[in-house]
Amino acid sequence: MASVTESPSSVRKVIVQLKATADAPILKQNKFKIPGTDKFAKVIDFLRRQLHRETVFVYINSAFSPNPDELVIDLFNNFGVDGKLLVNYACSMAWG
Amino acid sequence: MEAQKYVWEGAIPLQIHLNESEVTTLPPPPPALILAPRIGYLPLLIPLIKPHFAATLPPGVDTVWFDYKGLPLKWYIPTGVLFDLLCAEPERPWNLTVHFRGYPNNLLIPCEGEDSVKWSFINSLKEADYIISGNCKNVMHMSQFDQLELWHSVMNGNLEAYLRTSSKLKFGIVEDEYTLKIDLCSQKSRKTTGEVGMGGQMKTGKIPVRLYIWSVSEDFEDFEDMPKIDSWDKISYINQPIEIHREEGKCFTLHDALKSLMPEFLVDKSLIDEESFRLEGEDEQVILSEDLSSNRMAAEGREISCQSVESTCTSGAAEIKLVRIQGIEPKLEIPFSWVVNNLKNPEHFLHICVCLKFPQVNSLDR
């Protein structure tokens, strides 16, 4: 809980857990924190860079692909499990 | 359901101008006049628009996008929602500019025509399913054929086909005593469109909602005088489900629903006169900024942009100036269940546009 005097830079962070699906390579670091006010696009871009691929398919809880403009905090609040946002990634469409 | 029919038949008259720098012929082509379905999406109109301008376009590959008064339009937001959000005073026809080149990749996520829109739609549907039932099984178990049928029914604005196909989803409708009272005429139709099975009934389930908020710091005589939205930063977007709280003898209204999404910003009107600093709820995560050009408030990791010209804003005393759903400004006392059942979009999300007024305060005693 932030106090009134806290600076705006101490925005709540969300723990994102990345999980490889199907043929996707497993990343060395698969857990990290990201400010809740960031867009989901940041997670997608991170994966693109790490996997050296233009096209990455990304899912939440192996269920659906959220819009990249969604805020990470909203996705965490709605779909987070065990204090984390579980993001599955694949190099080809996993769940069409 | 009568209301659902009106929603599906709702359309925005568009007057689409070709971006000046892409006009290579004289005289320039006249604007294209298109009637855009409210529940549809702008990229789906491209096959109708392109023929008007094809002859005048410079050589190159098409990367189509639209803007309204310079603001690039997010293509995955239903057309009706864009109109309700960006035109405080409805502009008819709505003047948009179409671009076939120079896609602003830094501002808009890419769109490759119908496929991108369909992908976005189906995933939103899965997201709604997840919110309503805790998983995506309803959508996943739908055959590819049925999923396509559903998508086509939305593309073609065919409500009959949509109701037929979506009944296989077993999402159900929100049921409470207010649904039954108001929807007496739909009792018949509910019996014929198939049963709402055990798994489909949403009793106190969560309602998928997309809330778009913009704020002002003063009252305006006319909506026309409101400062225009020239950047998506001026709109706060909240994707948060609403849980209907049932209380004996009390109706869960639209106002109750909105308060549940923004407890730290909304105060009952009766309290505003008494004390402008009173906050609802226990969370007082208010961070005041003294940036005069764009004042922001942060609460629980979310910021609401406040367009104030001079003084800083405080939170907690916001007044709802405008609520628009499917182009309608419903009374806040309306039962929320009716709103959900009748005004939600085909992907089962309820899109709500809200304008909040935060009072200007000259002195702060924090």
HADDOCK unambig.tbl for C-alpha pairs under 7 A between the chains (distance, minus, plus):
assign (segid A and resid 1 and name CA) (segid B and resid 285 and name CA) 6.84 0.50 0.50
assign (segid A and resid 2 and name CA) (segid B and resid 285 and name CA) 5.57 0.50 0.50
assign (segid A and resid 3 and name CA) (segid B and resid 285 and name CA) 6.17 0.50 0.50
assign (segid A and resid 4 and name CA) (segid B and resid 285 and name CA) 6.30 0.50 0.50
assign (segid A and resid 4 and name CA) (segid B and resid 286 and name CA) 5.58 0.50 0.50
assign (segid A and resid 4 and name CA) (segid B and resid 287 and name CA) 5.45 0.50 0.50
assign (segid A and resid 5 and name CA) (segid B and resid 287 and name CA) 6.96 0.50 0.50
assign (segid A and resid 8 and name CA) (segid B and resid 287 and name CA) 6.68 0.50 0.50
assign (segid A and resid 11 and name CA) (segid B and resid 301 and name CA) 5.30 0.50 0.50
assign (segid A and resid 12 and name CA) (segid B and resid 300 and name CA) 6.94 0.50 0.50
assign (segid A and resid 12 and name CA) (segid B and resid 301 and name CA) 5.21 0.50 0.50
assign (segid A and resid 36 and name CA) (segid B and resid 301 and name CA) 5.88 0.50 0.50
assign (segid A and resid 37 and name CA) (segid B and resid 301 and name CA) 6.10 0.50 0.50
assign (segid A and resid 37 and name CA) (segid B and resid 302 and name CA) 6.21 0.50 0.50
assign (segid A and resid 63 and name CA) (segid B and resid 136 and name CA) 6.05 0.50 0.50
assign (segid A and resid 64 and name CA) (segid B and resid 123 and name CA) 5.55 0.50 0.50
assign (segid A and resid 64 and name CA) (segid B and resid 126 and name CA) 5.91 0.50 0.50
assign (segid A and resid 64 and name CA) (segid B and resid 127 and name CA) 6.23 0.50 0.50
assign (segid A and resid 65 and name CA) (segid B and resid 123 and name CA) 5.75 0.50 0.50
assign (segid A and resid 66 and name CA) (segid B and resid 123 and name CA) 6.74 0.50 0.50
assign (segid A and resid 74 and name CA) (segid B and resid 239 and name CA) 5.84 0.50 0.50
assign (segid A and resid 74 and name CA) (segid B and resid 240 and name CA) 6.58 0.50 0.50
assign (segid A and resid 78 and name CA) (segid B and resid 240 and name CA) 6.77 0.50 0.50
